[in-house]
């Protein structure tokens, strides 16, 4: 007798289904949170890396130029002379390095180059130097014929047709022009020495090379470190501060630039830094005002022989903003530590504080002290 077995239909109950769905939702939620956490960590790390990379590029460019400040023109007669030229910098001053304090108007005494201000809270740095390996002390002239031909006492080498030169005498304006004729021992320059009377044996001619003088101005504009070439472009033109062909961006996401001169304030100059300040310090007044407002500017040739270093701080920012709206950075950043007094007991300025544009970005501070070595090599000058 055959027996037939009938199996009941099998499945899951509603309770079992709900339990499975709940476990699946919890697993999906955990995976989503892990993915968000990983993405946040990745963005934080990449943001820090971006800030690190941008800051390193910006600091390298600045430091390289500052070290060359005064190259080929490290002479007391040339420092802070008024430049006469057919180029846009006519009437400006020559100086190896120059700090224009943040927010300084183009017509202010602390802005002799007339550069329009950059982003709020950031200084402007100008660097000037020659472009040849010629004698940095210059070649003295034995006489002037007319206003453009300079004679030397003997045949000299290194002056070629098309080279640019700077003619300097203490107490006179400097002439910047291009050599149009060479008849050793004399050269003819295309720029007349209007307003200057040059005397034999007290006037020196400096060869700037075929490329002319390097005149670079660094400023933070729209969150980028930019550079303007004053030799070829009018950096003082306020209508072109947004023109990227004039103010060329060289590093993005750079939001802060602050600098101070390293001053030798000893009675007999020894080129050792005694105090840091954006303002002018002297033997009689070696203390930087607090806050370091840059109220006065180096204004005579001797001042530039006492600037041995520049202390520079750059603030870079991550490219990514915190998406959750949280603040990931403090409101202010101290760029370098405050110093009460140095070994000589001379008070130094407090470390400047930078106010960040937004706390939803990550920031990195780069700080260095750059020797203005061509000025250091010039040595302490008697009478300064």
C-alpha positions in Angstrom: 0.0 0.0 0.0 1.6 3.2 -1.2 1.7 6.1 1.3 1.6 9.6 0.1 3.4 12.4 2.2 2.3 15.9 1.7 4.7 18.5 2.9 3.4 21.8 4.2 4.4 24.9 2.3 7.4 26.6 4.0 8.5 30.4 4.2 9.3 33.2 6.7 7.1 34.8 9.1 6.5 38.6 9.2 8.6 38.8 12.4 11.5 37.1 10.7 11.2 39.4 7.7 11.3 42.5 9.9 14.3 41.2 11.8 16.2 40.6 8.5 15.3 44.0 7.2 16.5 45.7 10.5 19.8 43.8 10.4 20.3 44.9 6.7 19.6 48.5 7.5 21.9 48.6 10.4 24.7 47.1 8.3 24.1 49.6 5.5 24.1 52.5 8.0 27.4 51.3 9.5 28.9 51.0 6.1 27.7 54.5 5.1 29.1 56.0 8.3 32.4 54.2 7.7 32.5 55.6 4.1 31.8 59.1 5.4 34.4 58.9 8.1 37.0 57.6 5.6 36.1 60.4 3.2 36.4 63.0 5.9 39.8 61.6 7.0 40.9 61.5 3.3 39.8 65.1 2.7 41.5 66.2 6.0 44.8 64.5 5.0 44.6 65.7 1.4 43.7 69.2 2.6 46.7 69.3 4.8 48.9 68.0 2.0 47.6 70.6 -0.4 48.3 73.4 2.1 51.8 71.9 2.7 52.5 71.7 -1.1 51.3 75.2 -1.9 53.1 76.7 1.1 56.4 75.0 0.2 56.2 76.3 -3.4 55.5 79.8 -2.3 58.2 79.9 0.4 60.8 78.5 -2.0 60.1 81.3 -4.6 60.2 84.0 -1.9 63.3 82.7 -0.2 65.3 82.3 -3.5 64.7 85.9 -4.5 65.3 87.4 -1.0 68.7 85.6 -0.8 69.6 87.3 -4.1 68.6 90.8 -3.0 71.3 93.4 -3.8 73.2 90.9 -6.0 75.5 92.9 -8.3 74.5 96.2 -6.7 75.6 95.9 -3.2 77.0 99.4 -2.9 76.3 102.2 -0.5 76.1 104.8 -3.3 73.2 102.9 -5.0 71.1 102.0 -1.9 67.8 103.9 -1.9 68.7 106.2 -4.8 65.9 107.5 -7.0 65.9 105.6 -10.3 65.8 107.6 -13.5 64.6 105.5 -16.4 62.3 105.5 -19.4 60.5 102.5 -17.8 57.5 102.4 -15.5 59.6 102.4 -12.3 61.0 105.9 -13.1 61.1 107.9 -9.9 61.0 104.8 -7.6 63.8 103.8 -5.2 66.4 101.1 -5.5 66.6 98.8 -2.4 67.7 95.2 -2.1 64.6 94.2 -0.1 61.5 96.2 0.9 58.6 95.4 3.2 55.3 97.3 2.5 53.1 96.7 5.6 49.7 95.3 5.1 47.0 97.8 4.2 49.5 100.6 3.3 48.0 102.9 0.7 50.0 103.4 -2.5 50.7 107.0 -1.7 51.9 106.4 1.9 55.4 107.1 3.1 55.8 103.4 4.0 55.0 102.5 0.4 57.7 104.3 -1.7 57.1 101.9 -4.6 53.5 102.9 -4.8 52.2 99.3 -4.9 48.4 98.8 -4.4 47.6 96.9 -1.2 47.1 93.1 -1.3 44.7 91.0 0.7 43.9 92.1 4.2 46.4 91.2 6.8 49.2 90.5 4.3 52.4 92.4 3.7 54.0 93.0 0.3 57.7 92.2 -0.3 59.8 93.8 -3.1 63.2 92.4 -4.1 65.8 94.0 -6.4 69.1 92.8 -7.8 71.4 92.7 -10.8 71.5 90.1 -13.5 75.2 89.7 -14.2 78.4 88.5 -12.6 80.1 91.9 -13.1 81.9 93.7 -10.2 79.3 94.4 -7.5 81.1 97.6 -6.4 80.8 99.0 -9.9 83.4 100.6 -12.2 84.4 104.2 -11.4 84.2 106.7 -14.3 86.9 109.3 -15.1 84.5 111.7 -16.8 81.2 112.4 -18.5 80.8 113.6 -22.1 77.4 115.3 -22.6 74.9 113.5 -20.5 75.0 109.9 -21.8 78.7 109.0 -22.5 80.7 107.7 -19.5 84.5 107.4 -19.8 86.7 105.1 -17.8 90.3 105.7 -16.9 91.4 102.5 -18.7 89.9 99.8 -20.9 87.4 97.7 -19.1 85.7 94.4 -19.9 82.2 93.2 -19.3 80.3 96.1 -20.9 78.6 95.0 -24.1 76.3 96.6 -26.6 72.7 96.1 -25.4 73.6 95.6 -21.7 71.7 97.7 -19.2 73.7 99.7 -16.6 73.0 101.7 -13.4 75.0 104.8 -12.8 75.2 105.9 -9.2 76.9 108.6 -7.1 76.2 109.3 -3.4 73.7 112.1 -3.0 72.5 111.9 -6.7 69.8 110.1 -8.5 70.7 106.9 -10.3 70.5 106.5 -14.0 69.2 103.2 -15.5 69.7 102.8 -19.3 70.9 100.6 -22.1 74.3 100.7 -23.7 73.9 102.0 -27.3 77.6 102.2 -28.1 80.9 100.8 -26.8 84.2 102.6 -27.6 86.4 101.3 -24.9 87.3 103.0 -22.5 83.8 104.7 -22.8 80.2 103.7 -23.2 77.1 105.5 -24.3 73.8 105.0 -22.6 70.4 105.8 -24.0 69.1 107.5 -20.8 70.1 111.0 -20.1 71.1 111.7 -16.4 68.4 114.4 -16.0 68.6 115.8 -12.5 71.9 114.3 -11.7 75.4 115.7 -12.0 78.0 113.0 -12.0 81.6 113.7 -11.0 84.7 111.8 -12.0 86.1 109.2 -9.7 83.1 109.4 -7.3 80.6 107.9 -9.7 80.3 104.1 -10.4 78.7 102.2 -13.3 77.1 98.9 -12.5 76.5 96.4 -15.3 72.9 94.9 -15.0 73.4 92.5 -17.9 71.4 92.0 -21.1 68.3 91.2 -19.1 68.4 94.3 -16.9 67.6 94.5 -13.2 65.4 92.0 -11.5 62.6 93.9 -9.8 60.0 91.5 -8.4 57.1 92.4 -6.1 55.3 89.7 -4.2 51.7 90.2 -2.9 48.8 88.0 -1.8 45.9 88.7 -4.1 42.6 86.8 -4.1 44.1 84.0 -2.0 47.1 83.5 -4.2 50.7 84.4 -3.9 51.3 86.6 -7.0 54.4 88.3 -8.4 54.8 91.4 -10.6 57.9 92.2 -12.7 58.4 95.9 -12.2 61.2 95.9 -14.8 58.7 95.1 -17.6 55.3 96.1 -16.1 53.9 99.0 -14.1 53.2 97.2 -10.7 51.9 100.5 -9.3 48.9 100.5 -11.7 45.9 100.1 -9.4 43.6 99.3 -12.3 45.5 96.1 -13.1 45.7 94.4 -9.7 43.3 91.7 -10.9 45.1 91.2 -14.2 46.9 87.8 -13.9 49.3 88.8 -16.7 50.6 91.6 -14.4 50.2 89.9 -11.0 51.0 86.4 -12.0 49.8 83.7 -9.6 52.7 81.3 -8.6 51.0 79.5 -5.7 47.3 79.0 -4.9 45.6 79.0 -1.6 48.1 81.3 0.1 46.2 83.6 2.4 48.8 85.3 4.5 52.2 86.9 4.2 54.0 88.7 7.0 57.6 89.8 7.2 60.1 91.7 9.4 63.5 93.1 8.9 66.4 91.7 11.0 68.1 94.9 12.2 71.7 95.4 13.3 71.3 98.2 15.9 74.8 98.1 17.5 76.8 101.4 17.5 79.5 99.8 15.4 77.7 97.6 12.9 78.6 93.9 13.0 75.8 92.5 10.8 74.4 90.5 13.7 70.6 90.8 14.1 69.6 92.5 17.4 65.9 93.0 16.8 63.1 92.2 14.2 60.6 94.8 13.1 58.8 96.0 10.0 59.5 99.5 11.2 62.8 101.4 11.0 65.1 100.8 13.9 68.3 102.7 14.8 71.1 102.7 17.3 69.3 105.4 19.3 65.9 103.7 19.0 66.5 99.9 18.8 63.1 98.8 20.2 60.3 97.8 17.8 57.0 99.6 18.6 54.1 97.4 19.8 52.2 96.5 17.9 54.6 96.2 15.0 52.7 98.7 12.8 55.5 99.6 10.4 55.1 103.3 11.2 58.5 104.3 9.7 60.4 103.1 6.7 64.1 102.7 6.0 64.9 106.0 4.2 68.6 106.5 3.8 71.4 104.4 2.3 72.9 103.5 5.6 69.6 101.9 6.7 69.9 99.2 4.1 73.4 98.2 5.2 72.0 97.3 8.6 69.3 94.9 7.4 71.0 91.5 7.6 67.9 89.2 7.3 64.2 89.0 6.6 61.9 87.0 8.8 59.0 85.7 6.7 55.8 83.8 7.5 53.4 82.4 4.9 50.0 81.0 5.7 48.6 78.4 3.2 45.0 77.0 3.2 43.5 73.7 2.2 41.5 73.8 -1.1 38.5 71.9 0.5 36.1 73.5 2.9 34.6 71.5 5.8 31.3 70.3 4.4 29.5 69.7 7.7 29.8 73.4 8.6 32.1 72.7 11.5 35.1 74.9 12.3 38.3 73.0 11.9 40.8 75.8 12.6 41.3 78.4 15.3 40.2 82.0 14.6 43.7 83.4 14.9 47.2 81.9 14.3 50.4 83.2 15.9 52.9 83.3 13.1 56.0 83.1 15.2 56.6 83.0 19.0 56.8 86.3 20.9 60.3 87.1 22.2 60.7 89.4 25.3 64.3 90.2 24.9 67.4 89.0 23.1 70.8 88.2 24.6 71.6 91.9 24.7 68.5 92.7 26.6 66.9 94.7 23.7 63.2 94.1 23.6 62.0 92.4 20.4 58.5 92.7 18.8 55.7 90.3 19.7 55.0 87.5 17.2 52.3 88.8 14.8 48.8 87.2 15.0 47.0 86.3 11.7 43.2 86.3 11.6 42.1 83.5 9.3 39.5 84.3 6.6 37.4 81.3 7.5 37.7 78.6 10.3 36.2 76.0 8.0 39.5 75.6 6.2 42.7 74.0 7.4 45.8 76.2 7.6 49.6 75.6 7.6 52.2 78.2 8.6 55.6 78.3 7.0 58.2 80.5 8.8 61.8 81.1 8.0 64.6 83.6 8.4 66.4 84.5 5.1 69.8 86.1 5.1 70.2 89.1 2.7 73.6 87.8 2.0 74.8 90.3 -0.5 74.2 93.1 2.1 75.9 90.9 4.7 78.9 90.4 2.4 79.1 94.2 2.0 79.9 94.4 5.7 79.4 97.1 8.2 80.0 100.6 6.7 81.9 103.2 8.5 79.7 106.3 9.2 76.6 104.1 9.3 
